[in-house]
Amino acid sequence: MRMLSHYFYVRISMTLSKRFRLAGLSLMLTGGLLASGLATAKYPDKPITMYIAFAAGGTTDITGRALAQGIEKILGVPVTIENKGGGGATVANGLLASKKPDGYTLLVTSVGSITMRPLLLKLAYNAQSFRPLMQFSYYIGGLVVNADSPIKTVDQFVDYAKKNPGLTYSSSGPHTQQQIGVEAFARCKGLVFKHMPTKGGSTANTALMGKHVDFVAGSGSHILLVEQGQFRELVTFHVEERDPKRPDIPVMKDIGCPPTNPPSGMIVVAPAGLPDAVAANLEAALKQVAESPEFKQILIKYNLPYAYEDGATVASKFPAEIEWYTQYFKETGLLK
């Protein structure tokens, strides 16, 4: 009788133990799924930092701040702007590439700084270090002098530069799209310039305003100053046709020169490895802001073209641009 009681006691204990183990496993699985679902559903649940790859006051900074304000309202969390100018965007790019791909650190930068700079410099990033989220415009470069300069046309500039080799110019950074545009112009016309890079388009403009340089490689923020009568643009880079709003300014083919480097997109990127669900959330918010009348009005004010592309399209164009710069740098002797 005692043995029978012991048998039933053991059987009941084993059954209860098994049931508790199964119940615990079920709770663990359910809790894990709920936690996973909440992690996806509640993004974002804390402030986002958006780096700007150039100094305050330029077109990248102005448009980046507008994007930040817009997605802040859509996503419901603060979006803090931090300007990380320097090295023609390489400082900001390298910083972002080191961050966790969780959607809480973003960057407004240029395509050229991602596709072209790693060809010439030993950097902590390359084109595979980022996940593009969108392009919203592109930089328009040009050769620009002060409005009070006696030089009125590009032909007059070429004549003056030949007689005075070593004219100085500022740009938004070394090996930026606009700086390469100037050097392509110099190669075409047989000129020699001295480059004085700065941390962004606004600081490059300031150098020309203060007459610390002879001209500036304009990066887009110069256009408003041209319209205000402070600057004079002599030739526009990166595009094949004249701007209908400024039909008196020639492009490279008008002055007998081959095209310069392609236009560099103004883009928003995250670190590579960003989860698809988070990327989709961010892309939707960014697109909504980029397509808004308020944001488009800012682009119009600064003569920036509206050129929205989604992240996948932006990334798909990286290889062709890398090939263009590789060939150019080989022709100029910068790459072996």
Buried (B, 14 or more C-beta within 10 A) or exposed (E): EEEEEEEEEEEEEEEEEEEEEEEEEEEEEEEEEEEEEEEEEEBBEEEBBBBBBBBBBBBBBBBBBBBBBBBBEBBEBEBEBEBBBBBBBBBBBBBBBEBEBBBBBBBBBBBBBBBBBBBEEEBEBBBEBBBBBBBBBBBBBBBBBBEEBEBEBBEBBBEBBEEEEEBBBBBBBBBBBBBBBBBBBBBBBEBEBEBBBBBBBBBBBBBBBEEEBBBBBBBBBBBBBBBEEBBBBBBBBBBEEBBEEBEEBBBBEEBEBEBBBBBBBBBBBBBBEBBEEBBEBBBEBBBBBBEEEEBBEBBEEBBBBEBBBBBEEBBEBBEEBBEBBBEBBEEEEEEE
